[in-house]
Structures are given as C-alpha cells and as structure tokens.
Amino acid sequence: MNQKELKAFRDALLKEKERILTSISHLEQHTQQVSRGNISESAGVPTHIADFGTDAFEKDLDLNLTSSELELLQKIEESLKKIEEKKYGICEACKKPIPKARLRAVPYANFCIKCQRIQEQEKGRQQG
C-alpha cells in the first residue's frame, strides 16, 4: 500500500473517530437530560406512568449505543496505531493483505472477508 492510500485511510479513520466522539457526546447529554427529567418528575406526580418506562428505555438505549460506539472507537484507535507501525491492512488471522475495497468500506477491519466469516461462525457456535 502506498503513502497516498495510507493517508486516505488514515483520514477516513480520523473522520469516523470525530463522528463517534460527537455521537457519544450527544448520547451522554441526552442521558443526563433524561436523568434530570426523572428527578424532577419523581418530586411530583408524572403525567403518565408510562413516562417512567419510556425514560428508562431511552436511558438503556443510550447506554447500549454508547457502548457500541466505544467499541468502534477502540477499533479505530487500533487501526490508526497499525498505520503508524506499518501493519495496517493485514488480516490478523491469515496474515494476507485485506483487499482495499474492504478497507474502503470498513477502514477499521481486522480481517479479510473470508476470515471475518470464520470469526462470525465461531462466535455463533459459541453463543448457540
């Protein structure tokens, strides 16, 4: 992979990192707003009892989304480190180059498509 291509992948990773950080910030703000809303409602009588369930659901959803975003952020950080170490774009399983088309679609990919499928099948067997 040449320097121009590496720079393009690095830029894509940094752009995705910025998007995730912004998303996490918004989710945290929303969670805080929901929490503050619950405190003020608990002092009085809620408009409707279902409001408590809705608030709890939204808070849980925000926490799950934040967790997913943090996992993705970690993958991006690992990919940026691989670029610095000149190990970017190499499948962690078979050690062959990951096709550039796959990296353009998923710049934080750790596996080629074949090895990714194997990983997912093994994970499915472990869960099932």
C-alpha positions as CSV (number, residue, x, y, z in Angstrom):
1,M,0.0,0.0,0.0
2,N,1.5,3.4,-0.9
3,Q,1.7,6.5,1.2
4,K,-1.2,8.2,-0.6
5,E,-3.5,5.3,0.1
6,L,-2.4,5.1,3.7
7,K,-3.1,8.8,4.1
8,A,-6.6,8.4,2.6
9,F,-7.4,5.5,5.1
10,R,-5.9,7.5,8.0
11,D,-8.1,10.5,7.1
12,A,-11.2,8.2,6.8
13,L,-10.5,6.7,10.2
14,L,-10.0,10.2,11.8
15,K,-13.2,11.4,10.3
16,E,-15.1,8.4,11.7
17,K,-13.4,8.9,15.0
18,E,-14.6,12.5,15.1
19,R,-18.2,11.4,14.2
20,I,-18.2,8.8,17.0
21,L,-16.9,11.3,19.6
22,T,-19.6,13.7,18.6
23,S,-22.2,11.0,18.8
24,I,-21.0,9.9,22.2
25,S,-21.2,13.4,23.5
26,H,-24.7,13.8,22.2
27,L,-25.8,10.5,23.8
28,E,-24.2,11.5,27.1
29,Q,-26.1,14.8,27.1
30,H,-29.3,13.1,26.2
31,T,-28.8,10.6,29.1
32,Q,-28.2,13.4,31.5
33,Q,-31.3,15.2,30.3
34,V,-33.4,12.1,30.8
35,S,-31.9,11.6,34.3
36,R,-32.6,15.2,35.3
37,G,-36.2,14.8,33.9
38,N,-36.7,11.7,36.1
39,I,-35.6,13.6,39.2
40,S,-38.0,16.5,38.7
41,E,-40.9,14.1,37.9
42,S,-40.3,12.0,41.0
43,A,-40.8,15.1,43.1
44,G,-44.4,15.4,41.8
45,V,-46.8,13.1,40.0
46,P,-45.8,12.1,36.5
47,T,-48.2,13.0,33.7
48,H,-48.5,9.3,32.9
49,I,-47.0,6.2,34.5
50,A,-45.7,5.0,31.1
51,D,-43.3,8.1,31.1
52,F,-41.2,6.2,33.6
53,G,-40.9,3.2,31.4
54,T,-40.1,5.4,28.3
55,D,-37.4,7.3,30.2
56,A,-35.8,4.0,31.4
57,F,-35.9,2.6,27.9
58,E,-34.3,5.7,26.4
59,K,-31.6,5.7,29.1
60,D,-30.9,2.0,28.5
61,L,-30.8,2.5,24.7
62,D,-28.4,5.5,25.1
63,L,-26.1,3.4,27.2
64,N,-26.1,0.5,24.7
65,L,-25.4,2.8,21.8
66,T,-22.6,4.5,23.8
67,S,-21.1,1.0,24.5
68,S,-21.2,0.1,20.8
69,E,-19.7,3.5,19.8
70,L,-16.8,3.0,22.3
71,E,-16.1,-0.5,20.9
72,L,-15.9,1.0,17.4
73,L,-13.7,3.9,18.7
74,Q,-11.3,1.3,20.1
75,K,-11.1,-0.5,16.7
76,I,-10.4,2.8,15.0
77,E,-7.6,3.6,17.5
78,E,-6.1,0.2,16.9
79,S,-6.2,0.8,13.1
80,L,-4.5,4.2,13.5
81,K,-1.8,2.5,15.5
82,K,-1.4,-0.1,12.8
83,I,-0.9,2.6,10.2
84,E,1.9,4.1,12.4
85,E,3.5,0.7,12.8
86,K,3.1,-0.1,9.1
87,K,0.9,-3.1,9.9
88,Y,-2.3,-1.7,8.5
89,G,-4.4,-3.7,6.1
90,I,-3.0,-7.1,7.1
91,C,-5.5,-9.8,8.2
92,E,-5.0,-10.8,11.8
93,A,-5.9,-14.4,11.0
94,C,-4.3,-15.4,7.7
95,K,-1.7,-12.5,7.6
96,K,-2.6,-11.7,4.0
97,P,-3.4,-8.2,2.7
98,I,-7.0,-7.1,3.3
99,P,-8.5,-6.0,-0.1
100,K,-8.6,-2.3,-0.5
101,A,-12.3,-2.4,-1.4
102,R,-13.0,-3.9,2.0
103,L,-10.8,-1.3,3.8
104,R,-12.6,1.5,1.9
105,A,-16.0,0.1,3.2
106,V,-14.7,-0.8,6.7
107,P,-11.4,1.1,7.3
108,Y,-11.1,-0.5,10.8
109,A,-11.4,-4.1,9.5
110,N,-9.1,-6.5,11.2
111,F,-9.8,-9.5,9.0
112,C,-10.3,-10.2,5.3
113,I,-13.8,-11.2,4.3
114,K,-13.0,-15.0,4.4
115,C,-11.5,-14.8,7.9
116,Q,-14.3,-12.5,9.1
117,R,-16.9,-15.1,8.1
118,I,-15.0,-17.8,10.0
119,Q,-14.8,-15.5,13.1
120,E,-18.5,-14.8,12.9
121,Q,-19.3,-18.6,12.5
122,E,-17.2,-19.4,15.5
123,K,-18.8,-16.7,17.6
124,G,-22.2,-18.0,16.6
125,R,-21.3,-21.5,17.6
126,Q,-20.1,-20.3,21.0
127,Q,-23.3,-18.4,21.6
128,G,-25.6,-21.1,20.4
